[in-house]
Amino acid sequence: MADQVDPVSRASADDRAFAESSSLLGELLFDPLNYGVGTESALQRGRRRPFETLIALVLAIALAFGVTVAVKNLLGHKTTQEKTRANLSEQVARQQEIVNQLEVENAEDAARIALLSAGLKNTVTADQPAQQNAQLDAIEGSGVLVTVSEREGAESIERVLDTDLRFIINALWAGGAEGVEINGVRVGPTTAVRTAGSAILVNFQPVVAPYNIRAIGDDESLELQLRSGGVATYLSTLDSKYGIKTSIQSEEKIALRPAGVRNVNLTEIVQQEPQ
């Protein structure tokens, strides 16, 4: 007896064969160039080739290197800006020191100009004998006391200089002072005020801080001379930059001794005749 075939199984087999034929026919009609390679292409896409992995790794390394270089450039630019800012700050500080020095020099020039402008007050007149102009007479009267002091333990740059004392003396002459002394040493037209080591010599006599400068004259005029214009700027600079304090006060009675006179001896060299 021949085997009987189930009609349902035959129908399923026929449908499956028809579906496969339709799929092959569709690939042939719509994608004839890739006919038969679809499955292989899908498999190839599923697997990553070694050179593709290598390329991805190289690209990642290049990207990381580029980011690193960019960050370093930004940090270097910031460092350069900080250095530039520091250099500019240093230049500003140096220029400020120059300005301060010029202000001091300007104050000195202003005092000299004031002294020259008031020169008529210090010239010899009929009412003012030459002996008094030379500070050879003892005089008494009202005036001012100017005290110039250093801070305790001051360094050499913070000490009072002979130029500071001469500046104040010139300002007092310009204000109409009739007589001046420093720590009891009378100051005359030819009195030398010079620095010698750690001391200051006034008429070759050493004086030390605090320096008490007394001047006889109209106390209001003398005080105004010291508290205004270039003189005030000079004294303020001494205080702010070097810690040198200056106080000014009126005194009703000041007695000044005569200034010391230096004797000048001439020596004549006699050439002996050869025997």
C-alpha positions as CSV (number, residue, x, y, z in Angstrom):
1,M,0.0,0.0,0.0
2,A,1.3,3.3,-0.9
3,D,1.9,5.9,1.9
4,Q,-0.8,8.5,2.2
5,V,0.3,12.2,2.5
6,D,-1.5,14.5,4.9
7,P,-3.1,17.3,2.9
8,V,-2.3,19.8,5.7
9,S,1.4,18.9,5.8
10,R,1.6,19.2,2.0
11,A,-0.1,22.6,2.1
12,S,2.4,23.8,4.7
13,A,5.3,22.6,2.7
14,D,4.0,24.2,-0.4
15,D,3.5,27.5,1.4
16,R,7.1,27.5,2.8
17,A,8.5,26.7,-0.7
18,F,6.4,29.5,-2.1
19,A,7.7,32.0,0.5
20,E,11.3,31.1,-0.1
21,S,10.8,31.5,-3.9
22,S,9.1,34.8,-3.4
23,S,12.0,36.0,-1.2
24,L,14.6,35.0,-3.7
25,L,12.6,36.6,-6.5
26,G,12.3,39.8,-4.5
27,E,16.1,40.0,-3.9
28,L,16.7,39.4,-7.6
29,L,14.2,42.0,-8.8
30,F,14.9,44.8,-6.2
31,D,18.6,44.3,-5.4
32,P,20.2,42.3,-8.2
33,L,23.7,43.5,-7.5
34,N,23.8,42.1,-4.0
35,Y,21.8,39.0,-4.8
36,G,22.9,36.1,-2.7
37,V,25.2,38.1,-0.4
38,G,22.7,39.5,2.0
39,T,23.3,36.8,4.7
40,E,27.1,37.1,4.3
41,S,26.9,40.9,4.6
42,A,24.9,40.7,7.7
43,L,27.4,38.3,9.2
44,Q,30.3,40.6,8.3
45,R,28.5,43.6,9.8
46,G,28.1,41.6,13.0
47,R,31.8,41.1,13.3
48,R,34.3,44.1,13.9
49,R,37.4,43.8,11.9
50,P,40.8,44.3,13.8
51,F,41.9,47.3,11.7
52,E,38.7,49.1,12.6
53,T,39.4,48.6,16.3
54,L,42.9,49.9,15.7
55,I,41.6,53.0,13.9
56,A,39.2,53.7,16.7
57,L,42.0,53.4,19.2
58,V,44.2,55.8,17.2
59,L,41.4,58.3,16.9
60,A,40.8,58.2,20.7
61,I,44.4,58.7,21.4
62,A,44.6,61.6,19.0
63,L,41.6,63.2,20.6
64,A,43.0,62.8,24.1
65,F,46.3,64.3,22.9
66,G,44.5,67.3,21.4
67,V,42.5,68.0,24.5
68,T,45.7,67.7,26.6
69,V,47.5,70.2,24.4
70,A,44.6,72.6,24.5
71,V,44.5,72.5,28.3
72,K,48.2,73.1,28.6
73,N,47.9,76.1,26.2
74,L,45.2,77.6,28.4
75,L,47.2,77.1,31.6
76,G,50.3,78.5,29.9
77,H,48.3,81.6,28.8
78,K,47.1,82.1,32.3
79,T,50.6,81.8,33.7
80,T,51.8,84.4,31.2
81,Q,49.1,86.8,32.2
82,E,50.1,86.4,35.9
83,K,53.7,87.1,35.1
84,T,52.7,90.1,33.0
85,R,50.6,91.4,35.8
86,A,53.4,90.9,38.3
87,N,55.9,92.8,36.0
88,L,53.4,95.6,35.6
89,S,52.9,95.9,39.4
90,E,56.7,96.0,39.9
91,Q,57.1,98.7,37.3
92,V,54.3,100.7,38.9
93,A,56.0,100.4,42.3
94,R,59.3,101.6,40.8
95,Q,57.7,104.5,39.1
96,Q,56.0,105.4,42.4
97,E,59.3,105.5,44.1
98,I,60.6,107.8,41.4
99,V,57.6,110.1,41.8
100,N,58.2,110.2,45.6
101,Q,61.8,111.1,45.1
102,L,60.8,113.8,42.6
103,E,58.3,115.2,45.1
104,V,61.1,115.4,47.7
105,E,63.4,117.2,45.3
106,N,60.6,119.5,44.3
107,A,60.0,120.3,47.9
108,E,63.7,121.1,48.3
109,D,63.6,123.4,45.3
110,A,60.5,125.1,46.6
111,A,62.3,125.8,49.9
112,R,65.3,127.2,48.1
113,I,63.1,129.4,46.0
114,A,61.3,130.7,49.1
115,L,64.7,131.3,50.7
116,L,65.9,133.4,47.7
117,S,62.6,135.2,47.6
118,A,63.0,136.2,51.2
119,G,66.6,137.1,50.8
120,L,66.0,140.7,51.6
121,K,65.1,139.8,55.1
122,N,68.5,138.3,55.7
123,T,70.6,141.0,54.0
124,V,72.7,143.5,55.9
125,T,70.9,146.7,56.6
126,A,71.5,149.8,58.7
127,D,69.2,148.4,61.4
128,Q,70.8,145.0,61.3
129,P,74.6,145.1,61.8
130,A,76.8,142.7,60.0
131,Q,77.9,141.1,63.3
132,Q,74.3,140.1,64.0
133,N,73.9,138.7,60.5
134,A,77.0,136.6,61.1
135,Q,75.2,135.2,64.2
136,L,78.0,136.4,66.4
137,D,75.7,138.1,68.9
138,A,73.7,136.4,71.6
139,I,70.0,137.1,71.0
140,E,66.7,136.4,72.8
141,G,63.1,136.4,71.7
142,S,60.1,134.3,70.9
143,G,60.0,131.8,68.2
144,V,59.5,128.1,67.5
145,L,61.0,124.8,68.5
146,V,61.2,122.1,65.7
147,T,61.9,118.6,67.0
148,V,63.1,116.0,64.4
149,S,63.2,112.5,65.8
150,E,63.9,109.0,64.5
151,R,62.1,105.8,65.4
152,E,63.8,103.5,67.9
153,G,66.2,101.1,66.3
154,A,65.9,102.9,62.9
155,E,68.0,101.5,60.1
156,S,70.5,103.6,58.2
157,I,68.0,104.5,55.5
158,E,65.6,105.7,58.2
159,R,67.9,108.1,60.0
160,V,67.8,111.8,59.7
161,L,70.3,113.2,57.2
162,D,72.2,116.4,57.1
163,T,70.2,117.4,54.0
164,D,67.0,117.1,56.1
165,L,68.3,119.5,58.7
166,R,69.6,121.9,56.2
167,F,66.2,121.8,54.4
168,I,64.5,122.8,57.7
169,I,67.0,125.5,58.5
170,N,66.6,127.0,55.0
171,A,62.9,127.0,55.4
172,L,63.2,128.8,58.8
173,W,65.5,131.5,57.2
174,A,62.9,131.8,54.4
175,G,60.2,132.3,57.1
176,G,62.1,135.3,58.5
177,A,64.1,133.7,61.3
178,E,66.6,136.0,63.1
179,G,68.7,133.2,64.6
180,V,68.8,129.4,64.5
181,E,70.5,126.7,66.6
182,I,70.5,122.9,66.5
183,N,70.9,121.1,69.8
184,G,72.5,124.2,71.3
185,V,74.9,124.8,68.5
186,R,74.3,128.2,66.8
187,V,73.9,128.1,63.1
188,G,75.3,131.0,61.1
189,P,75.8,131.8,57.4
190,T,79.0,129.8,57.2
191,T,78.0,127.0,59.5
192,A,78.7,123.6,58.1
193,V,76.0,120.8,58.6
194,R,77.5,117.5,57.4
195,T,77.0,113.8,58.1
196,A,80.0,112.0,59.6
197,G,79.4,108.3,60.1
198,S,76.4,107.8,62.3
199,A,76.5,111.4,63.6
200,I,75.8,114.8,62.2
201,L,78.3,117.6,62.7
202,V,77.1,121.1,63.2
203,N,80.0,123.6,63.0
204,F,82.2,120.5,63.5
205,Q,80.4,119.6,66.7
206,P,78.5,116.2,66.8
207,V,74.8,116.2,67.5
208,V,72.5,113.2,67.7
209,A,68.7,112.6,67.5
210,P,66.4,113.9,68.5
211,Y,67.4,117.2,66.9
212,N,65.9,120.3,68.6
213,I,66.0,123.2,66.2
214,R,65.2,126.6,67.8
215,A,64.6,129.7,65.7
216,I,63.8,133.2,66.9
217,G,61.3,135.2,64.9
218,D,57.6,135.6,64.4
219,D,56.3,132.3,65.5
220,E,53.2,132.4,63.2
221,S,55.2,133.1,60.1
222,L,57.8,130.5,61.0
223,E,55.1,127.9,61.7
224,L,53.2,128.7,58.5
225,Q,56.4,128.3,56.5
226,L,56.9,124.8,57.9
227,R,53.3,123.7,57.6
228,S,52.5,124.7,54.0
229,G,53.7,124.2,50.5
230,G,56.7,122.1,49.6
231,V,58.1,122.2,53.1
232,A,55.0,120.4,54.5
233,T,55.2,117.9,51.6
234,Y,58.9,117.2,52.4
235,L,58.2,116.7,56.1
236,S,55.2,114.5,55.4
237,T,57.3,112.3,53.1
238,L,59.9,111.9,55.9
239,D,57.2,110.6,58.2
240,S,55.4,108.3,55.8
241,K,58.4,106.8,54.1
242,Y,61.1,106.8,56.7
243,G,59.2,107.2,60.0
244,I,61.0,110.5,60.8
245,K,58.7,112.6,63.0
246,T,58.6,116.4,63.1
247,S,56.9,118.4,65.7
248,I,56.5,122.2,65.7
249,Q,55.6,124.3,68.8
250,S,55.8,128.0,69.8
251,E,58.1,129.2,72.5
252,E,57.8,132.6,74.2
253,K,61.5,132.9,75.2
254,I,64.4,131.5,73.4
255,A,68.0,132.5,74.1
256,L,70.7,131.8,71.5
257,R,74.4,131.9,72.2
258,P,76.8,133.4,69.6
259,A,77.9,131.2,66.8
260,G,81.4,129.8,67.0
261,V,84.0,131.4,64.7
262,R,86.5,129.2,62.9
263,N,89.9,130.7,62.8
264,V,91.6,130.5,59.5
265,N,95.4,130.3,59.6
266,L,97.4,130.8,56.5
267,T,100.6,128.9,56.0
268,E,103.2,130.2,53.6
269,I,105.7,127.7,52.2
270,V,109.1,129.1,51.9
271,Q,111.4,127.5,49.4
272,Q,114.9,127.2,50.8
273,E,117.7,128.2,48.5
274,P,120.1,125.3,47.7
275,Q,123.4,125.6,49.5
